[in-house]
Amino acid sequence: MFNQLLLNTEVQDFIRNFEGEVSKLAFAGSPFEKVTVQELMQQIESRKKAVKKLPTWFETLNILFPPKLNLEQTSSEITAKYKASLISGNTIADITGGFGVDSFFFSEKFQTVHHFETNERLSKIAQHNFGALGKENIACFSEDGLKAVLNNKYSTIYADPSRRHESKGKVFFLKDCQPNIPENISELLNHCDQFLLKTSPMLDITVGLSELQGVSEIHIVAVDNEVKELLWLLKKEADANPKIKTVNFTKFGTEKFNFEWNESATAKYSLPQKYLFEPNTAILKSGAFDLVSEKLKLNKLHKNTHLFTYETLVDFPGRSFFIEKTVPYSKSEMRAALSFKKANVATRNFPESVETLRKKWKIADGGDVYLFFVTNLEDKKEIIVCSKV
């Protein structure tokens, strides 16, 4: 259970209005007789971490926050909203409920949400917060969700297995996560119309497909060009060829690129033309480089150089650059052509690292110039000097 006195008005005001270094509070002690300094520090630190990740929770009065680790493991609002957009129905079971962010957004698409969480304290915190957030269609249960759902039937069952195994530490295979979904998926699919699974962005898609059955769709979700999670939609009667949907949420809009897992394509190649296109990280994770070339009618620079080029500007799911010039990678050519001391440096299919290149050519980070050190179609090393479109 949590300390109910944390909800007293003066305590909540103290938490919300605290400024300065939280570490200093440890030496100052708690100003409240029955609220410990450790309890105050947890609330203040976790609340500050929620400001961008969970603005709804941050802005709502009388919210209780869990330890930082629980907060780090929870979905952000933007990814939770996306999850909820994929499914709807009468009932959903969140069998790894945690802090309850996913359940909160599921409650806007389902009539009834069952939030299962084995950690009783975390379950109580989530239950309290759902009340503070005005959610009345979420029921919280402090029990093993994997076992509990086998006594019922749901429109959807959702799971976000822990990637930390009690004996193995941090793990990357689904079978090593807790709960073990591959071992139980057949039975789970007997108790729902569809199963939604969230996994680490580090999970290899081929490995995931080999461990799971009934995969209908795989969603690769990135935020500000960082892949945050993989979502697997499973159905008992799924096609053998799942749909792959990539999405990247940016401050400028949403970038999408979709295809089928076994869809084949033939890429076209050329030397750098007028524009350079860099795919976002969701596409990089998908590995669909030939499909990008074929579907968007762009040329690749090299089989293993995952950049694209064309004579005209296109609407591209990633960054677009105007090519100022290309420079052969040699001392004489470099010294004559690269007069600037500051640039944004990236490598693609190149034998030296960004750090090595910066030291070697004394290039500071930043500015408006973008340098791509690449291997081109002719297997020659070169630098593509660009400005951002």
N, C-alpha and C positions, 0 to 999 in steps of 0.2 A: 504493500500500500504506500501511497505518498502522504506527505504531511499536509493535512487539510489547512493548516495555518498559513501555508504558502498563498492561499487564496484570499487572505485578509487584505482589505483595501490598502492599508499602509505598506504592507509587504509587496503587493503588486506594484504600487507606485514607486517603491524603492527600486525594484527590479527593472521597471520600464524606463526610469529616469537616471539610472546609474551611468556615470561617465568616468573615463579614466581607465587605468589598468586594473584588471580584475585581480591580479596577483597581490596588489596592495591591500585588497579586502581581507586576504588571509591573515595579514598582520594586524589589521584594525579590529577584526572580530565582527560578529553579527550584532547589529543594533536591536535585534529582537530576541527576547528571552527564550522562546521555544522554537525558534527557527535557527538551525546551525549555519555557520558561515559556508560550509561545504554545500548545503542545499541552495543557498543564495548564489554561490559561484556557478553551480551547475546551470541554474536558470538563466543567469546573465550571459554566460558564455554560449550556451546553446541558442538562446534567443538571438544573439548577435549573428550567429552562423546562419540563422533562418531568414535574415533580412532579404536576401536575393533569391535564395532557393525556395523559400516558402512564405511569400509576402502575405498571403491570407492569414496564416497562423501568426506571423509577426505583428500584424495590424489588429488582430482580434483581442479583445479584453479577456482576462482570466484564463489564458491558455497556459498549460503546464508543458514544459519541455523535458525530454528524456536526456540521458547522458549523451555526450558528443558522438560516441561511436554509433549509437542508434540513429542519430540524426544524419550522420555521414552515409549510413547504409540505406536510408529511405530515398524514395523517388523525389525528384523535384516536381514542382507544380506543373511545369511545362511538359515533362514526360508523362506525368500521371494523367493529365488532360488528354494527351495523345492516346494513351492506352484505353481510356474510357471511350474515346471516339470510335474504337474498333469493334466494340461489343455493346449489346443491350439485351434486355429481357426481363423476366419476372424476378428471378433470384440469382444471386452470385455469392460464392463462398471464397473469401480471401483467406487461404489456409496458412499464410505466413504474414499475418496482419501488421506486426510491428507498430510503428508510430501512427499508422492509419491514413497516410496521405492517399494511397491508391484507393482504399475503401471509400474515402470521402468523395472522390470524383466518380467512382463507380455508383455511388448513391444517387447521382444525378441522371443515370441511365437505366437503373434497375429499381424495381419497386421495393425489394428487400435485399439487404447486404448482411451477410454473416462474417464477422471479423474474428478470426481465431488467432490467438497469441498465447504461447505457453508461458511466457514471462508474465506473471500475475501483475506485477507493478506496472509494466508497460501497457498491459491490457486495460488496467484501471485508468491510466493517464489518457489513453486513446478514447476510452468511453467518456471520461469527463470532457475532453476536448470536442467530441462530436456534439455534446450538449451545448457547449459554449458557441459552437459554430452553427447551431440550429438544425442539426441533422437528427431526425427522429426515426429514420428508416434503416438505421444500422444497429444491429444487435452484436454485442461483444461477448466472446466466450474465452475464458482462460483455460484452454485445453488444446490438445494435439489435433490440429485441423485435418491432418492427413487421415487420422482414424475417424474423426467425427463426421466427415462428409460421406463416409461409406454407409451411414445410417439414413441418408437422404438422397434427393435428386435435385439437381440445380440446372438452371439455364447455362451457367458458366462457372467453372472453378478456376481460380487464379492462384499462382504460386510464384514466389521470388525466393528460391532456396539460398540459404547462407553459403557463401563461398569459403567459410572457415570451418574446417572439420576439427572436432575435439582432439583427435590424435594426430592428424596429418597436417594441421595448420592451414595455410591458404591453399586452396585447390582450384583446378581449372576444368576438370572433367565433371560432367553432370552427375555421374554415378557416385562421385565423392562428395557432392554437396549434400546439405541437410535441409529438408528431407530429400531422399533419393527418388527423384521423379522417374527416371527410366525403369527402375525396378517396379514401380507402382502404376505406371501410366495406363496399362490395359484395364486395370480395375477402376481407376479414376474416370476413364472415358465411359465406363458403364454407368456412371453416376452424374453425367452432365452431357449437354448437347455439344459443348465445345470447351476446350481447356486452353487457357492463356498462360504462358510461361515467360518469365523475365529471366534472362541470364546475363552474365558478365560480357562486356564488349570484347573481352579477350578470347572468348570461346570461338574456336575454329568452326565455321559453318558446316564443313564436311564432317567434322567429328560429331557435332550436334545432330546432324541428320542420321548418322550411323547409330546414335544412342537412342533416338526417339522414333516413335511410330505415329502415323497419321498427321504428319506436318502439312498443313494447308497453306500457311503464309509465314514468311519470316520478315520482320520489320527491323531495319537497322536505323536506330534513332540517334542523331547527333544534335548537339546544341552548341552554337557558335563554333562549328567545325571541330567539335570533339565528340567522338562516339561515346554515348553514355550507356546504352543498353541494347541488347537484342531481344526482340519479342517474338515468340513462337506461338502461332495459333494452330491448335491441334483439333482434329475431328476424327471420329471413328471411320467415316467413309471418305477420307481425304484423297485427292488425286495424288498420283505418284510424282507429279512435277509441281512442287510448291511455287507460289508466287513470291518474288523477292521485292520488297518495297523499301527504298531508301529515302530518308527524310532528314534534312538539316535545317534546324530553326536558327535564323539569324536576325539581327536587328533590322535588316532590310527586307525580310520576307522569308518564305519557306521554299526550300529547294527540294524537288522530288525527282526520282528516276526509278522506274519500275521495269521488271522483266521476269521471265520464268527461269527457274534454276537450270534446266537443261537446254535453254534456248541457245542456239549456235549463231555465230556471226563471223563475218570476215572483215578485219580491219584494213583500212587504207593507210598508206604511209607517205610522208614527204619530208623534205627539209623545212625548217621554220619559214612560215609565210608572214602574213601581216599581223596576225593576232595569235596569242598563246593562251591556252585554257588549262587551268589546273583543277582537277576534280576534287570535290569535297571529301572529307574523311569517310562519310557513309558509303560513297561509291568506292573509295579505296578499299574499304573493308569488304565490299561485295565482290571485288575482283572482276567486275564486268567491263573491262577496258575495251575489248573488241566490240561489245554491244554499244558502248558510248560512241565509238567511231562510226559504226554502221547506222545507228538510229539518229544521231545528230549530224551525220554527214561531215565528220571532221577527220583529219589525218593525224595519225600517231607519229611521234618523232622516231620511235624505235620500238621493237617488240617489248623490251624491258624498261623503256623510258615512258612512264605513264603520264605524259603530257600530250596535249593535242594542239593542232594549229590549223588555221584557215585564212583565206583572203578577206572574208567578211566577218563582222561581229554577229554572234548568235546568242540566244538566251541560253545560258549554260549553268548547270548545277555545280557551281564552284566559283573560282576567281578567274577574271578575264584581264588580259594584259595586252598593251600595244607594244609590239617588238620594235625597239629603237635600232638595234643592230645585233649581229652575231659576231663573236670574236673567237678565233681558234685558240685552244688552250696551249699557249706557248709563251715563254718569257718575253720574247721580243714583241709579239702581238699584244700581250696583256699590258705591258708597260706603255705602249703607244696609245692604246684604246681606253684604258681605265684610269681616268684622271681624278675621279672622286675618291674620297677617303671614308665615306659612309654609305652603306647600302644594306638592303634586306637580302640575305643569302640563303639559297636552298639548293639541294643536290637531288638529282634523279638519275639512277643508273650511272653513278660516278664513283671512282675508286677512293676519293678523299672525303673526309668528313667536313661539315660546315665549320667546326671549330678549327681544324687544321688549315682550311682555306683562309679563314679570317686572320690567323696568325701569320701565315705564309705571305699573304698579300697586303697585310696591315689594313684590313677593312673593318671599320667600326660598324656596330649595328644601328639600324634606323635609317631615316631619310625617305625620299620619294623614289629612289632607284631600286629596282628588283633584279637580282642576278640569279639566273638558273644555270648551274653547272651540270651539263648533261652529256650523254653519249647520243650522237645523232644517227640517222639512217645509214650513214656510210661508216659506222663504227668509229667515228672520230670524236674526240673530246672537244667541247666548245662551251662558251658562255653566251647565254642569251640575255641581252640587256633590255629590260622592259620598264614601262611605266604603267601604273594601274589604270584600268579603264574606269 
